[in-house]
Amino acid sequence: MQELFKNIKGDRLIWALAALLAIFSFLPVYSAASNLAYVGGTGNTFSFFIKHFMHLFLGFVIMYGVHKIPYRYFRGLSMIMIPVVLVLLVVTMLQGTTIEGANASRWIQIPIVNMSFQTSTLAAVVLMVYVARYMSKIHDKKITFVETILPLWVPVFLVLILILPANFSTAAIIFVMTIILVFLGGYPLRYLAVIIGSGIFALMLFVLIAKAFPDAMPNRIDTWMSRIESFSNGEDTEADYQIEKAKIAIASGGIQGVGPGKSIQKNFLPQSSSDFIFAIIVEEYGLMGGLLLMILYMWLLFRILIVAQKSDTVFGKLLVLGVGLPIVFQALINMAVAVELFPVTGQTLPLVSSGGTSIWMTCLAIGIVLSVSAKREEDINKKTQESKEDNPLEILSETI
């Protein structure tokens, strides 16, 4: 075990925060999964616990392996992976399957290991790395809009177009995060205004086409459109039922909560172990538990910003922000949905909600952040060693 800790590099607080979130997740996931176990007919809640443990274990293996890769290699890998994720998204759109009754082709089945995989989450991480690479490449150059269309915006909009029909919320998050990243990378505001306007126009056109040809479009479009309309109009829908149960759970929790495993609303709230797990956490652990969770995510955001600020390269800074900010952004959206600040989106709570792909891609992103942090740590250690070699008295004093 000591050998393992010795090989762990990068920001120790990020490692600790990721571990705390993962450990914290076991009780609410185990509690919320009891409803799924009995509804499914098996009644075996421990199998959900083991499944969640295996997802997290594999996630931390991914995090450990990725943080050992020098982050400069992610430049080339992003160029290779963009075509790969585009192919995966096309395959998902054509042959995607549904999970737990979700009316959307978001997943592809991997027959060799008999597991499902949500390709949009991988596409989000790969695209952020790709955008960070491109923005660092043109950082010191004069940026013209026409020159950036093909290498930057075409891949972005191709990914968004392939994700949008089945997963509007993920497409929207990717678009917002891309805009923020290119803004931080120094992309001119007047060009950003054109891109934002083009994105809004493309979305409106897509909706009009979907309305005109409903049989040609996935029926998921009707779902996310109805969620937005019901959120703005206050109409009673299935999404409103979920929100009402979530608010009842939050109100029942009070300050200290009803206690671990004693949630009542988990029996009535769909997706209680994933999309609405924050409501179950507040019900069982109260306002104090909810605030503690928010503090952990805000602390993670703070450490991500510190790692970005300390990176010696533009690519390192943009890479950390590109893959790190969406983690906290997604967490805030998940919490906002539970208290009806946002319409129902289907976004999970990173490292806390059940679900393999979400956990693995979050760990992949954190591993990339740790890779940048580890390089900084390595450079400091190297400089310290060189200064010692230049000063024999310092080495002698340490020996004595």
C-alpha positions in Angstrom: 0.0 0.0 0.0 2.9 2.4 0.8 4.4 1.6 -2.6 1.0 2.6 -4.2 0.8 5.9 -2.4 4.4 6.6 -3.3 3.5 6.2 -7.0 0.5 8.6 -6.7 1.5 12.0 -8.2 -0.3 15.2 -8.7 -2.5 17.3 -6.4 -3.1 15.3 -3.3 -6.2 17.3 -2.4 -7.8 16.4 -5.7 -7.1 12.7 -5.0 -8.6 13.2 -1.5 -11.7 15.0 -2.7 -12.4 12.3 -5.4 -12.0 9.6 -2.8 -14.3 11.4 -0.3 -17.0 11.8 -3.0 -16.7 8.1 -4.0 -16.8 6.9 -0.4 -19.7 9.2 0.4 -21.6 7.8 -2.5 -21.9 4.2 -1.2 -24.6 4.8 1.4 -27.0 6.9 -0.7 -26.6 4.6 -3.7 -27.1 1.5 -1.6 -30.2 3.1 0.0 -31.7 4.4 -3.2 -31.0 1.1 -5.0 -33.2 -0.8 -2.6 -36.3 0.4 -4.5 -34.8 -0.7 -7.9 -34.0 -4.1 -6.4 -37.5 -4.8 -5.2 -39.2 -3.3 -8.3 -37.0 -5.4 -10.5 -38.2 -8.5 -8.5 -34.8 -9.8 -7.3 -34.8 -8.0 -3.9 -31.0 -8.2 -3.8 -29.8 -4.7 -2.9 -26.2 -5.9 -2.2 -25.7 -6.6 -5.9 -26.2 -2.9 -6.6 -23.6 -2.1 -4.0 -21.1 -4.4 -5.6 -21.9 -3.1 -9.0 -21.3 0.5 -7.8 -18.1 -0.5 -6.1 -16.8 -2.2 -9.3 -17.6 1.0 -11.3 -15.7 3.1 -8.9 -12.8 0.7 -8.6 -12.4 0.7 -12.4 -12.8 4.4 -12.4 -10.0 4.9 -10.0 -7.8 2.5 -12.0 -8.5 4.7 -15.1 -7.7 7.8 -13.0 -4.4 6.3 -11.8 -3.4 5.1 -15.3 -4.2 8.4 -17.0 -2.4 10.5 -14.4 0.8 8.6 -15.2 0.6 9.7 -18.9 2.5 13.0 -19.6 -0.2 15.5 -20.5 1.6 16.6 -23.7 0.6 13.2 -25.2 -3.1 14.2 -25.0 -2.5 16.7 -27.9 -2.0 13.9 -30.4 -4.5 11.6 -28.8 -7.2 14.1 -29.2 -6.6 14.3 -32.9 -6.8 10.5 -33.2 -9.9 10.2 -31.0 -12.1 12.9 -32.6 -12.7 10.7 -35.7 -13.2 7.7 -33.4 -15.9 9.4 -31.2 -17.7 10.6 -34.3 -17.9 7.1 -35.6 -19.1 5.9 -32.2 -21.8 8.6 -32.1 -23.0 7.6 -35.5 -23.2 4.0 -34.4 -25.0 5.0 -31.3 -27.5 7.0 -33.2 -28.2 4.1 -35.6 -28.0 1.1 -33.2 -28.2 2.6 -29.8 -30.1 0.9 -27.0 -32.2 2.0 -24.0 -31.2 1.6 -20.4 -33.8 1.2 -17.6 -36.6 2.4 -19.8 -34.9 5.6 -20.9 -36.5 6.6 -24.2 -33.3 7.5 -25.9 -30.5 5.9 -28.0 -27.7 7.1 -25.8 -25.9 3.8 -25.2 -24.2 1.2 -27.3 -23.8 -2.4 -26.2 -20.3 -3.9 -26.0 -21.0 -7.7 -26.5 -17.5 -8.9 -25.4 -17.9 -7.7 -21.8 -21.7 -7.6 -21.9 -21.9 -3.9 -20.8 -23.4 -0.7 -22.2 -21.5 2.5 -22.8 -22.7 6.1 -23.2 -20.7 7.5 -26.0 -21.7 11.2 -25.5 -19.7 11.4 -22.3 -16.5 10.1 -23.9 -17.1 12.6 -26.8 -17.4 15.5 -24.3 -14.0 14.8 -22.7 -12.3 14.2 -26.1 -13.8 17.3 -27.6 -12.6 19.5 -24.6 -9.1 18.2 -25.0 -9.2 18.8 -28.8 -10.4 22.4 -28.3 -7.7 23.0 -25.7 -5.1 21.8 -28.1 -6.3 24.0 -30.9 -6.7 27.1 -28.8 -3.2 26.7 -27.3 -1.9 26.2 -30.9 -3.2 29.6 -32.1 -2.7 31.4 -28.7 0.1 33.7 -29.9 -1.3 34.2 -33.4 -3.8 36.6 -34.9 -7.1 34.8 -35.0 -9.4 35.1 -38.0 -12.8 33.6 -38.0 -12.6 31.8 -41.4 -9.4 30.0 -40.5 -11.0 28.5 -37.4 -14.1 27.2 -39.0 -12.7 23.9 -40.4 -10.2 22.9 -37.7 -12.2 24.1 -34.7 -15.9 24.6 -35.2 -16.7 21.8 -37.7 -15.6 19.0 -35.3 -17.5 20.8 -32.4 -20.8 21.1 -34.4 -20.5 17.6 -35.8 -20.3 16.2 -32.2 -23.2 18.4 -31.1 -25.4 17.4 -34.1 -24.8 13.7 -33.4 -25.6 14.1 -29.6 -28.5 16.5 -29.8 -31.4 14.3 -30.9 -30.9 11.8 -28.1 -29.4 14.0 -25.4 -30.2 17.7 -25.5 -28.8 18.5 -22.0 -25.4 16.9 -22.7 -25.2 18.7 -26.1 -26.1 22.0 -24.4 -23.4 21.5 -21.6 -20.8 20.7 -24.2 -21.7 23.8 -26.2 -21.5 26.1 -23.2 -18.3 24.6 -21.9 -16.7 24.9 -25.4 -17.7 28.6 -25.5 -16.2 29.2 -22.1 -13.0 27.4 -23.0 -12.4 29.3 -26.3 -13.2 32.5 -24.5 -10.6 31.7 -21.9 -8.2 30.8 -24.7 -8.5 34.3 -26.1 -11.0 33.8 -28.9 -12.4 37.2 -30.0 -15.8 38.1 -28.6 -17.2 39.2 -31.9 -16.5 35.8 -33.4 -18.0 34.1 -30.3 -21.2 36.1 -30.8 -21.4 34.7 -34.4 -20.9 31.1 -33.1 -23.5 31.5 -30.3 -26.0 33.0 -32.8 -25.3 30.2 -35.2 -25.8 27.6 -32.5 -29.2 29.1 -31.5 -30.3 29.3 -35.1 -29.2 25.7 -35.7 -31.2 24.5 -32.7 -34.3 26.4 -33.8 -34.0 24.9 -37.3 -33.6 21.4 -35.8 -36.7 21.8 -33.7 -38.7 23.0 -36.7 -37.6 20.0 -38.8 -38.4 17.7 -35.9 -41.9 19.2 -35.7 -42.4 19.0 -39.4 -41.1 15.4 -39.7 -41.8 13.7 -36.4 -41.5 10.2 -37.7 -38.0 10.9 -39.1 -36.6 12.1 -35.7 -36.1 10.1 -32.5 -39.0 10.4 -30.1 -36.5 11.7 -27.5 -37.0 15.1 -29.0 -40.6 15.3 -27.8 -39.4 14.4 -24.3 -36.8 17.2 -23.8 -39.1 19.7 -25.6 -42.0 18.8 -23.3 -39.7 19.1 -20.3 -38.7 22.7 -21.3 -42.3 23.7 -22.1 -43.6 22.2 -18.8 -40.9 23.9 -16.8 -41.7 27.3 -18.3 -45.5 26.8 -18.3 -46.0 24.9 -15.1 -47.9 22.1 -16.7 -48.3 18.7 -15.0 -46.1 16.1 -16.7 -43.9 13.1 -15.6 -41.0 15.5 -15.2 -43.1 17.5 -12.7 -43.9 14.3 -10.8 -40.2 13.7 -10.4 -39.5 17.3 -9.3 -42.4 17.2 -6.8 -41.1 14.0 -5.2 -37.6 15.4 -5.1 -38.9 18.6 -3.4 -40.8 16.4 -0.9 -37.6 14.5 -0.2 -35.6 17.7 0.4 -38.3 19.2 2.6 -38.5 15.9 4.6 -34.8 16.0 5.3 -34.8 19.2 7.3 -31.5 20.2 8.9 -30.2 16.8 10.0 -32.1 14.4 7.8 -34.1 11.3 8.6 -31.0 9.1 8.8 -29.0 6.8 6.5 -31.2 4.4 4.6 -34.5 5.8 5.9 -35.6 7.7 2.9 -39.3 7.4 2.0 -39.2 9.1 -1.4 -36.7 6.7 -2.9 -39.7 4.4 -3.2 -41.6 6.9 -5.4 -38.8 8.9 -7.1 -37.7 7.5 -10.5 -33.9 7.4 -11.0 -33.4 7.9 -7.3 -29.9 6.4 -7.4 -28.7 8.5 -10.4 -30.5 11.7 -11.7 -32.2 12.5 -8.4 -29.7 11.2 -5.9 -29.1 14.7 -4.4 -32.7 14.7 -3.2 -32.2 11.4 -1.5 -29.0 12.6 0.1 -30.7 15.7 1.5 -33.6 13.6 2.8 -31.3 11.2 4.6 -28.5 13.6 5.7 -30.4 16.9 5.8 -29.3 20.4 4.8 -26.0 19.7 6.5 -25.3 16.7 4.2 -26.3 18.7 1.1 -24.1 21.6 2.1 -21.2 19.3 2.8 -21.5 17.8 -0.7 -21.6 21.3 -2.3 -18.5 22.3 -0.3 -16.6 19.2 -1.6 -17.5 20.2 -5.2 -16.6 23.8 -4.7 -13.3 22.7 -3.1 -12.7 20.5 -6.1 -13.3 23.5 -8.4 -10.9 25.6 -6.3 -8.1 23.0 -6.7 -8.8 22.6 -10.4 -8.3 26.4 -10.8 -5.1 26.2 -8.8 -3.7 23.5 -11.0 -4.6 25.5 -14.1 -3.0 28.6 -12.7 0.2 26.8 -11.8 0.6 25.1 -15.2 3.6 26.3 -17.1 2.0 25.9 -20.6 -1.1 27.4 -22.2 -2.2 23.9 -23.3 -1.9 22.7 -19.7 -4.0 25.6 -18.4 -6.7 25.1 -21.0 -6.6 21.3 -20.7 -7.3 21.5 -17.0 -10.1 24.0 -17.4 -11.6 22.2 -20.3 -12.0 18.8 -18.6 -12.2 20.0 -15.0 -14.9 22.7 -15.1 -17.6 20.5 -16.7 -17.4 18.1 -13.7 -18.4 20.9 -11.2 -20.8 22.4 -13.7 -22.6 19.1 -14.1 -22.8 18.7 -10.3 -24.4 22.1 -10.0 -26.9 21.3 -12.7 -27.9 18.0 -11.0 -28.4 19.9 -7.7 -30.3 22.7 -9.4 -32.7 20.2 -11.1 -33.6 18.7 -7.7 -34.7 22.1 -6.4 -36.4 23.0 -9.7 -34.0 25.8 -10.7 -33.5 23.8 -14.0 -35.8 21.6 -16.0 -35.1 17.9 -15.7 -31.9 17.1 -17.7 -30.9 13.6 -16.9 -27.4 14.7 -15.7 -25.9 12.5 -13.0 -24.0 13.7 -9.9 -20.3 13.1 -10.7 -18.6 10.3 -8.7 -21.8 10.0 -6.5 -24.6 8.8 -8.8 -24.7 5.2 -9.9 -23.8 4.5 -13.6 -20.6 3.2 -15.0 -19.9 5.5 -18.0 -20.5 8.7 -16.0 -18.1 7.5 -13.2 -15.4 6.4 -15.7 -15.4 9.6 -17.8 -15.3 11.7 -14.6 -12.3 9.7 -13.5 -10.7 10.1 -16.9 -11.1 13.9 -16.7 -9.7 14.0 -13.2 -6.8 11.8 -14.3 -6.0 14.4 -17.0 -6.1 17.2 -14.4 -3.8 15.2 -12.2 -1.4 14.5 -15.1 -0.9 18.3 -15.5 -0.5 18.7 -11.8 2.0 15.8 -11.7 4.1 17.4 -14.4 4.3 20.6 -12.4 5.3 18.6 -9.3 8.0 16.7 -11.3 9.5 20.0 -12.6 9.7 21.4 -9.0 11.4 18.2 -7.8 13.8 18.3 -10.7 14.7 22.0 -10.0 15.2 21.2 -6.3 17.4 18.2 -7.1 19.5 20.4 -9.5 19.9 23.1 -6.9 21.1 20.5 -4.4 23.6 19.2 -7.0 24.9 22.7 -7.5 25.2 23.1 -3.7 27.3 20.3 -2.2 26.9 21.7 1.3 23.2 21.2 1.2 23.6 17.5 0.3 26.2 17.1 3.1 23.8 18.7 5.6 21.0 16.3 4.6 23.4 13.3 4.9 24.5 14.4 8.4 
